Amino acid sequence: MQVTVQIPDLIARGRSPDDVAVDVSRLAVLEAFRRGDISSGRAANLLGMRRISFLEFAAAHGVATMNYDTDDFARELADIAARRT
């Protein structure tokens, strides 16, 4: 899909239209990953980078790279405890 948007000069900071387009595309993929619409592997593929590079990119932008909550942690602790008995 091709989309045309107006980017204020202040945001573009004198960068080329191609550079701005790359940034917008990366951020769109990052947002799709953040929402859970795509996996990290799919996001990396779309951006032409290795998965670890995408995970580093996501983390650098404050996007959680793992969906691991306290309930998951509690289940793991229970599993570990059960194996010890």
Buried (B, 14 or more C-beta within 10 A) or exposed (E): EEEEEEBEEEEEEEBEEEEBBEBEEBEEBBBBBBEEEBEBEBBBBBBEBEBEEBBEBBEEEEBEBEEEEEEEEEEEEEEEEEEEE
